[in-house]
Amino acid sequence: MSEFDVLSFGETMAMLVAEQCGDLASVQHFHKRIAGADSNVAIGLSRLGFKVGWLSRVGADSLGRFVVQTLEKEGLDCRHVAVDPAHPTGFQFKSRTDDGSDPQVEYFRRGSAASHLSIDSIAAPLLSARHLHATGIVPALSDTAREMSFELMNRMREAGRSLSFDPNLRPSLWTGEATMIREINRLAALAHWVLPGLSEGRLLTGFDDPADIAAFYLDKGAEAVVIKLGAEGAYYRTPQAQGFVAGVPVARVVDTVGAGDGFAVGLVSGLLESLGITEAVQRANWIGSRAVQSRGDMEGLPTRAELLAEFDDANREQARSHTG
């Protein structure tokens, strides 16, 4: 019996968030949080009651201690987060916006401790997890991190575990677009559930239509492909069915960062709980909509109690709006 429901891995950075709007150069006051798409999903699944193992590296510095302390407070098992005395914890600055536009983000992660993840970082106890969630960010960090991503996904698939993969493209971290497309698609071919955004899917496959993008990954062996369409909702396709699930309207978008991570939390948790694909996408849309209404990358991710209390109400309200 595994001690983990989910294994996730990646780089969690410290994040200094502006307290005033405007260009980062003119901002005087910041507050400290954490950032990282992979750990956002891990935190979201932990809040829903899943036991999550986290694999990463941080520097032997105050930011590294802050990152680990924050993740542990969120319920992640960080026993397999290595402390690297030779390389620093990555960090970023993030601007504040109040109009729903994408914030300005400046990264300081090159040569970070997490970029030195490697196959040697894989601890055997983590491989007993029921499910692995991976993104395309880790393989962009370095050659050794890419090797680790492939090794983890191959070993988990060979062990009969389920795998989800969010491309989460970061072109600036890759040496070139052709390399990024090739390597991301090789990783996606190892996953059971593939979760690209529409623009990502178009770039990665060369197809424009969501149905054709989904067919590209189904032909590579995926069991379900769910394409994020932003505020419009999401399109899903399996070998047996396909469909569109409308997005959840929100009164005001506060911060768009983390919406895709919230979507992944909803989809992965729903499928792990044996929901039908349509119901899992509905949950994914709802958590994604909740994320954009909160300032911060993962602050809007719900607890299990909040999901139970609010999700059914949101579904009923949406049903009324469509029938009315």
N, C-alpha and C positions, 0 to 999 in steps of 0.2 A: 504494500500500500504506500503510495507516494505521500510525502509530507507537503507537497505543493500541488495546487490545482493548475497553476500557470507559471511558466518560466518566461521572463522577459529580460532583455539585456540592452545595454546602450550607454550613452553618455548623458549624465545629468550635470548641467552647468549651474553655477550660481548666476542669478539674474538681478541686476540693479535697475529698478523701474523708476522712471521719472515721476515725481509728484506734481509737476506742472506740465501743461501742454507747451509745445514749441520745440525748436531744434535742440537736440541733445547738448550742443555746445553751450547753450545759454541756460540750461537747467542747473540749479544749484543743489537741489535736494532729491535724493533717491532713497528707496527702501529695498531691502534684500529679500528675494524669493528664490525659487529654483525653476529651472526650465529644462525641457527635454521631451521630445515627442514620445520616446519609448517609455520613459518613466511616467509621463502623464497617463498613458494607457494602463501601466501597472498600478498606479495609484487609483485610477477609476475602478479597476477590477477589485482592488483591495477594499475600497469603500462599499462595494456591493457584496462583500463577504467571501470573496475568493482568497485562498492562501497563495500568495505570490512570492516567488523567489526572484531576486534581482541580482544580475551579474554585471559588474562594472569595475572601473578603476577611478580613484580620485587621488589628488596629490596629498602629500603630508603637510597640509596647510589648513588655515582656518576655514577657507571656503570648502575644502573637502570635508572637514568635520561638520560644517553647517549642512552640506548636502546629505550626508549620511544620517545625521540627527533628524532632519526633516523627513526623509524617506521612512525611517523607522517609526516616527510618529504617525505616519500614514499606514502603518501596518505591514510594510514590506520587510521580508527577511533579507537582511543585508550581510549575512555572514560570509558571502562570497564576493563582497566588494573589496578589492585589494587596495591597499594604500601604497602609492608609488613615491618613494623618497626623491626620485630624480626628475620628475616631471610635474607640472602644476595642474590644479583643477581648472578646467575651462570656465570662462564666465562671459557674460554679455551685458550690454546696456540696451534698454528698451524704452522708447519714447511713450508718452501718454497721448492718446487721442480721445476725443469726446464725441466724434461724429460718425463712428463706425468704420472709419478708414483704417487701412492696415498701418500698424505702428512702424516706426523706424527702429531697426534692430542692428546693432554692431556686435560682431562676435570676436572673441579673443580665445580661440580654441586650438589653433595650430600647435602641434607638438604637445598637446595636453596628455595627462595621464591616461585618459580613456582611449586616445588614439593609439596607445601601446597595448590595447587588448590583443590577445593572440590565442591560438589553439591551446596553449599552456594555461590559459585563464579558465578553461572549462573544468568545473569540479563535478565529479561523478554523481554526487547526490542530486544535483540539479536535473539530471537527465531522466529522473523518474517522474518528473512533472507530467500531468495529463495533457497539457497543451503548451505550445510554444507560440508566442507572438513576436514577430520580427518586422523590422522596417528597413528601408533602403538607406537610412542614415549611417548606420554603423559601418557597412562596407565601403562607404565613401570616406571614412576617417583615415584609413591607411591600408596598406597591403595586408598587414597581419590581422587587422580587424576584419577585413573582407574574408580572409581565409577562415577566421573563426566563425563568421556568419554562415558560410557554406558548411563547415564541419558540424555546427550545431543543428542546422536544418536537416542535413543528411542523416545525422545520428538519431534525431528525434523521429524523422519519418521512418527510418529503418526499424525503430522500436515500436512502430504502430501508433505513435501519438498524432494528434491533430495539430495542424500548423496554420496560422493566419499570417498574411503579409500585406503591409501597407507600403507602397513604393516610396512615399514621402520624399520626393526628389529634392536634392540639394545640389543643383548644377555647379555652384561655385566650389564645391568640395571635390569635384571630379576633375581628371586631367583633360577630359573632352567629352562631348555629347555622345559620340558613338560608343565610347567605352561604357559610359553610364547606362545607355540603353541596353547594350549587350549584357552587362553584368546584372542589372536589375531584372531583366527578363529571365536570366538563368536562375536567379533566386526565386522569382515568382513561380517558376515551373516546379519548385519543390513544395509549394504550399497548397493546402486544400481550399482555403478561402483567400481570395485576392481582392484588395480594396482600393483601387486607384480613384483619384479624382478624374473628372472628365478631361481636363487639359493634360494631365499626366498620361492618361490612357491613350489620347491621341498622339502624343509625342512618342510613347513607348511602342505603339503598335502600327502607326501610320494610318489607322482608320479613324473616321470622323464620328460614325454612328455608334452609340453605346452598345447596341446589339452586336455589332461587328467587333468592337473592342472586347466584349465579354467572350465572344466565340473564340477569339485569338487565345485567351488564357484557358478556356475549357479544352481547346484542342491540345494544350500543353499538359493537361492533367488535372486542372483545378476542378473542384466539386461545386463551387459557387463563386461567382464574381459579382461584386456589388460596386457600382460606379456612383460616386458622390457627385451630385449635381448642384451643390450649394443650396441656396434658399429654395430651389425648385423641388428638392427631395433627393431621391436616389432610384436608380434602375438596377434590378437584379436579374441574374440569369443562372440557371442550373441546367444540367442535361434534360431535366424533366419539365421545367417551367421557366417563365420569365414574366416580369411585371415592373410597374412603376409605383412607387410609394411617395405621395406628396409630402413636401416639407411642412414643418410646423411654423406657422406665422409667429413672429415676435414683434412686440410693440416698439422695441428699440434695440439696435445692435450696439453693444458697448465695446467689445474687443473680439475680433475675429480669430485671433491666434488660439489654437487648441480646439477649434470646432471639429476638425477631422479626427483628432485624438478622441474626443468625446463620442464621435460617430463609431469609431473602432471599439470603444468600451461597450457601447450598446449592442453592436452586432456580435462581437465575440462572446459577451456574457449571455446573450439570448441563444446563440447556437449551442454554447456549452450547456445551457439549461434545457436543450432539446425543444426550443420554440421552433415553430415553422419559420421558413425564410422570410415571409412577409411580416410576421410579428416581430422577428428580430430586427428587420430594417426599420419598422415603426419605432422600436425602442431606440435604435441608432439615431434616427432623425430627431427624436425628442431630446436625447442627451446632447446631441450636437447643437440644437437650438438653445438649450439651457446654458451651454458653454459660452455662446456669443453674448449672452446677457450679463455676464460677470466679468469684472476686470481681473486679468490674470489668466495664465495658461491652463490651470487645472482647478481653480477655485470653484468653478461652477459644476464640477462633476458631482453627481448626487450620491448620497448614502443609500443603502438598501431601504431604509425607512422612508426616505424622501421619494425614491422610485415608487414604492408601494402606495404612498399617500398621494402623489401628484400625477403619475403617469396615466392612470385610468381616467382621472379627471380631464387631463389634456386630450386624451383620445375621444372622450365623450364630447368635449367642446368642439374639437375639430370635426367630428361627425355631424354635429348640429350645424356648423358653418357650411358644410358641403351640401347638406340636405335642405338647408334654409335658403 
